[in-house]
Amino acid sequence: MTEFVIANMAPIIFVSMVIFLLVGFPVAFALAANGIFFALIGIELGLLGPQLFQALPDRIFGIMSNDTLLAIPFFTFMGLILERSGMAEDLLDTIGQLFGPLRGGLAFAVIFVGALLAATTGVVAASVISMGLISLPIMLRYGYDTKLATGVIAASGTLAQIIPPSLVLIIMADQLGKSVGDMYAGAFIPGLTLTAFYVGYVVLVAIFRPRWVPALPLDARTLRGGRLVWRVLTTLVPPLMLIFLVLGTIFLGIATPTEGGAMGATGALIMALTRRRLSWKLLRQAMDTTAKLTTFVVFILVGARVFSLTFYGVDGHRWVEHLLTGLPGGEVGFLIVVNVLVFLLAFFLDFFELSFIVVPLLGPVAQALGIDLIWFGVLLAVNMQTSFMHPPFGFALFYLRSVAPAAVKTTDIYWGAIPFVCIQIIMVTILIFVPQLVTFGLAQDVAVDLDKVQIEMPTSDYGAPAGLQGPSGASPADAEDAASKAIRDAMKQDQGK
């Protein structure tokens, strides 16, 4: 029995962690408890040394000193201030009036507002709840199909998952060891493409099921002509300016994501002040919610670090790598299996848990297969977006159910979500076979010809360093050539690894 446990420690730890999560034990404590418990067993069996626990303080302090994670409270605070200051209500009213004469106009308005809120708030719950409270009663009043209306609202709210400044992209970049700015740049086109797919679906419904998406009646279009133009300008320009302030400065390299988040939070406060909607009560609510969400993320991250310390200590990462690199189909086979796995896990785990538990195990395998980690991270983020839409556990569906009128059945919300889950799966498939949607515009690594590298070393009265001296009687210049050649050879060896 002891030999079996020693030989299979990694899979035993992994299965134990899955069982804890399925039972419903809090994720952060399940991860930490598994890590400490199996570390003690590993020490007792001689697999691990007692010094393993000496590494824990450094790993936890590394989380606290991670500047990248500061972007999470900044973007969360920005989104909450904007959501509570009525920006969503103004946008939905204005864009609804703009698209009102078209069949499906209100659905188009919800999708475009969802994309705008995603690019300013980055919080799924805020987007879904805002649009559910404001637009769902209006859509039902004017004869929209209940399933379509609820599906559009839930799906549009989840755009905050993939369109920057998404919180999951920040975590994904941190877990994969990549730049948040690159992850944002890689996710921008897929996010817009997914938005276009949602619009295309509503267009098809308007063509083949026009009764489901009627145009607004004339008496409901209260804004026309110059008044409508003025309203569009005054409502749309401030959010677009805020988007440029945050994302534009990040993409142009002027600001880091953390600095961009700080500027976004400041901009949101200014917008709320100019609308005379900022109060101490609103400010306190936003700060309380931001503190709770940030604490939630950090606790999960601490638990994940404790778990990974033990898991890596028993070579669990090598077990996962051997398991996944041996799949048939090579890179494509790996991507298909991983995305099916993440899709199924998303029925039970939210994107935070998937990001902290699954991604650190998959990232090294993807890198070993030569997969671009930015592309891989965006691909997983789009896949994790389905975790919000899965009936019956999708969080976006729960958010919408909490604010939907009593006349809306829960089954209508579930059936309305299914077409959009299918669209998200199609988007994942497209990204697998068209990675250029992500990698287009990203900075490419510069190829360096090491044979042409010239290394100049200052001459010294003490001669060349020991071990780099030329043959007996060689001149200092020969010694310098020998040193340069030795350094170039070492660089070539590193490059070949």
N, C-alpha and C positions, 0 to 999 in steps of 0.2 A: 504493500500500500504506500509506504514511504517513497519507494522508487517511482511509483506511478505519479505521485504528487510532484516530486522533483522534476520529472520529465515533462509534465504537462501543467506546470505552474501558470504559464501565460494564459492558455485557454480557460483554466479554472477561474483566474481573476476576472477575465472578460465576461464569462457566463455569470459569475456572481454579481458583477456590476449590473448586468442586464436584468437579472432577477430583482435586485433591489429597486431598479427604476420602474419595472412593471408592477411591483407591489404598491408603488406610490410613495415611497420614502422620499423626502426632499432631496433634490439632485445634489446640491452642494455637500450635504452631510453623507449621502450615500457614497459619493466619490471619495471623500476624505476617510470615511470609516473603512472602506474596502482597501484603500492604500495603506493605512496604518495596520489593519488586521493582518493582511497578507505580508506586509513587511516584517512583522513580528514572527510569522510562521517561517518566512524565508530565512531570517536570522537564526531561528532555532534549527532549521534543516541544513544550515551552512551554505545556502545559496547566496545570501547577502551578508555584508559586514555590518556591525553596529554603527559604523561611521555614516551609514546611509542617512540616518536622522540628522546628522550634523549639516547636511546639505539643505534641509528644509527651510531654515531661517533665510538663507540666501535666496532661495527660489521665491519665497513669499515676499521678501523685500523687493525682489525684482519686479513683481507685479505693482507694488506701491510706487516704484520709481519709474514706471513706464509712462512716458509723456504721451504716447499715442492714445492711451485709454482715456486721457483727459477730454478727448473730443466727444466721448459718449455723453457726459453730463451737459456739455455745452449745446450739442445738437438736440438733446432731449428737452432742455429748458427752452431753447428757441422754438421748438415745435409746440410745446404746451402753451407758451405765451401767445403764439399766433393763433392756435386753435381756440383759446379761451377769449381772445380779443375780437372774435367775430369775422376773421378773414375768410373762413370757409363759407360762411353765410353770404357775405358780399359777393364772393366769386361765383357761387352757385346761382344766385339771383341774377347777376349781370350776364353770365355766359348762357344761362337758361333763356333769358330774353333775346340774346343774340342768335341762338340756334332754334328758337321757338317755332318759326315758320316751317321748319323741316320735320319730316317724319323721323322719329327717334331723336329729335333735338335735345330733349331733356337727358336722354341717355348719353349723347355726345357730350353734353355739358358736364355730366357726372364724371366721365372718363377724363376729360381735359382738366377739370378741377382736381381730380385724383392725382393726375400727373404733376400739376402745379404744387399741390400740397405735399406730394412726395419729395419734390425738389426743394421744398422750404422747411418741412417739418421732419421728415424721415421717420415718423412714428405711425405704425399701422393702426393702432387702437384709436388715436386721435382722428385720423382720416375717416375710418369706417363709422365711428360714432357720430362725427359731425355730419357727414353726408346722409347717414341713416336718419338722424333727427330732422334734417332740413329738407332733403330732396325726396325721400321715400313717400311721405304723405302727399306731396304735390304730384308725383308720378302716378300714384294710385288714384288720386282725385281726377286726373285727366285721362284715365282709362288704360294705363300701361298694364301689360301682363305682369302679375305678381312675381312669377319666377324670374322673368327677365330683369325686372326692376331690382329685386334683391341681389341677383347674381352680378349685375353691373356694379352696384354699390360695393359689395364685398370684394370683388376682383379689383376695382379701381383703388380701393383702400390699400390693397396689398402691393401696389406699385411702389409704396414707400419702402418695401423690402429690397428692391433692386435699383431704383433710381437714386443716385447720390443726392444728399448725404445720408445714405442708409446706415443704420447702426450695425447691421449684420456684416456689411462690407468692412467696417472698421475692425470688427472682431476677426473676420476672415483674414484680413491682411496681417493682423498681429499673430494669428495662429500659424500662418504660412510663412511668416518672416519676410513679408513683402511691403512695399510702400503703399500707404493708404491712398495717396494721390494717383498712383498707377492703377490701383483697384477701382477707384472712382472713374478714371478715364476709360478703363476697359469695360465697365458696366454701363456707360452712358448710352452707347448705341443699342445694345440689347434691351435696355429699359425703354427707349423710344420705339424700338421695333415691336416689343410686346404691347405697348400702348396702341400702336397702329393695328395690331391684330385684333385687339378689343374693338376698335372702331370698325374694322372690316366685318366683324361678326354682327355688330348692330346694323351695318349697312345691308348685310344679307337678310337679316330679320326684317328690315324695313321693306325689302323687295319682295320676299316670299311670304311674310306674315305681317302685312301693314297694319292690321287691326291691333297688333300687340304694342305698336309704338306710334300712336297718333300724334299729329302736330298740335301745338298749343292753339286753342281757339282765339279768335281775334280779340275778344274782350280781356283775355289774360295777358296780352302783350301791351303792357302799360308804358314801355319805353320805346320811342321811335325817333328816327332822324338824328338831329344834333344832340338831343338829350342822351340817346343810346350811345353815340360816339363818345361823348364826354364821360359818361359813366364807365364805359369800357376802359378809357385811358386812365381815369383816376383809380380804378379798381385793379387793373392789371399791371400798371407800371411799377408801383411799389414792390409787389412780390417779385417781379422780374429783376428789378434792381437788387433786391436782397439775394436772389439766386446768383446773380453775377458777383455780388460782393463775396459770397461764400465759395461757390464752385469756380467762378472765373479766376479768382485770385489763386485758388489751389491749382487749377490746370495750367495757369501761366507761370507757376513757380514762385509767385510773389509771397504766398503765405503757406505755412504748413497746415494740415487738416485741423490741428488743435487751434492754431491762430484763426483759421477760417471759421471754426465753430464759435470761438470767442466773439469775432466780429458779427457772426450771424445772431448770436444771443443779444448783443448790443443793438443790432439793427431791428430785431423783433421788439425790443423794449421801446425803441424810438417810434416804430410803426404803431404800437399800442398807445403810446402817449399822444401821437398826432390824431388818433381817432378818439381820444378822450375815453378810452376803455380800460386804462390801466389803474388798478386799485390795489390797496394793500392786501385785500382778501385774495385777489387773483394771483398776486405775486407770491403770497405765502403758499397757496395751493400748488402752484407750479414748482416752487422750490421743494416742497414736501415730496411731491411725486418724483421729481428728479433725483432726490436723495435716496428714495426707496428703490428706484430702478437701478441706480448706480451701485448701491449696496448689494442688490440682488446679483448683478453681473460680477462684481468683485468676489463675492462669496463663492459663486460657481467656479470662477477662475482659480481661486485658492484651492478648492476641493479637487479641481482637475489637475492642478500642479502636484498635489499630494499623491493622487492616483497614478499620474504618469511617472512620478519618481520611482515608485515600486514596479510599475509595469515595464518601464525601460530597464530597470535594474535586473529583471529576470529575462531580459531579451525579448520582451513582448513585441517590440517594434519589428524585430527580425521575423518573428512568427507571422505577424500580419503581412509583412513584405513577401515572405515565401508563399503565403496563402494566396495573395493577389497577383503576384508576378507570374505564377504558374497557370493562370487562367488561359483558356484557348482564345485566340483572336488578337493577342498582343495588346497594343494600346487601346484599340477600339473595344475589344472584349472587356478590358479593365474598366473603361469608362461606362459601358453599358451595365455591367454588374454593379458598380459603385452607385450609379444613379438609380437603379432599381432598388438597391439596399436603402439609400437615403430616402427615396420616395416612400418605402414601406415603414421605415423608422419614423417618418414625419407624421404618421397616424397617431403616434404615441408621445413623441418628443417635440418640443418647440425648437425654434431655430437657435436660441441661445445654447440649449443642451446639445444639439447636434454640432454646433460650432466648437464647443469646448471638449466634447467627448470623441466624436467621430473624425473631425477634420485633422487633428494632430496625428491620428493613426494613418490617415490616407495620404497626407501631404508628402512624407518621405518616399512612399511607394510611387506616387506620381512623378516625383523628381527623379527617382531611379529609372523610370521608364522614359525620361526625356520630355515629359509633358510640361508646358509652360504653366507655372503656378498661378499667374494672374488669370489666365483663361480657365484653369481648373477651379479657382476660387469663385469666379463669376458664374461658371456653370453650376456649381453646387448651390450658390445663392439663389439662382433662378429655380432650381429644383426645390430648395427649402421653402420657397415662396408657396409651394403647394401645401405646406404644413398649416397654413392659415385657412385653406379652402377645403381640406378633406372633410367630407361628411363622415361620421357625425362629430368629430373632435376638433374641427378647424376653429381657431380662435377668432378669426374674422366673422365666422358664422355666429359664434357666441356673442360677440360684440353687437352684431346687427340684431340678433334676437332680443337683446336686452333693451333696445330702443325702438324696435318695430312695433307698430300698432297691434293690438290683440287680434284683429281680424286676419293678420298674416300668419299662416300656419308655419310651423317649424319645417314640415316636409317641403313646403314651397321654397324655403330658403335653401334647403339641401339640394333639391332638384335644380334650382337656379344656379347653384355653384358648379355643377358638373360640367357644363360646356366650357367654362373658363378654366377648370382644372385640365381639361383636354387641350385647350389652347396653350397652357403653360407647359404641358408635356411635349407638345409640338415644338415649342420654343427651345426646350432642352435638347431635343433631337437635332434641330437646326444648328445649335451651337456646337454640338459634337462634330458635325460634318462640315461646318463653316466657321472654323475658329477665327477667321479674319474679322468677324463682327466684333470680336473682343480685342484682338491684337492690332487691328488697324489704328495707326496713330501713336502706338506706344513706342517709347524710345528703344531702339535695338542695341544690343551689345556691340561695341566696336571691336572688330577683329584686329589683333595685333600680330604682326610678323616678327617673332622673337629673333629671327636671324638678322634683322635690320636694327635691332635695339643696340644702342651704343651706351655703355656705362662708363662714365668718367669718374675716376677715383683720385682724390688729391694725393700728391706725392708726400712722402713722410721721410724724415731723417732716420726713422727707425726701421725702414724697409717695409715689405709686404707683411700682412698678418700671417701668423703661423698657420701652416697647412695650405697656404696659397702661394708660397714662394716657388719660383721657377727652378730650373735645373741649377746645379752648382755653378756659380760664376755668372749667372744670368743678370742682365741689366735690370734696373727698376722698371723700365718700360715693359720688359718681358714679364716681370712679375705682375704688373697691372693687367696685361693681356690675359695671363693665366687666371687672375681673379675674376675678370669680366666674363671669361668663358665659363668658369665654374658657376657664376651666378646665373648666366643665361641657361645653362644646362639644367639647373635647379628649377628655373621658371618653366622650362619646357616640360619637365616632369610633372610639375603641379598642374600645368594646363592640360596635360594628357589624362589626368585623373578624373 
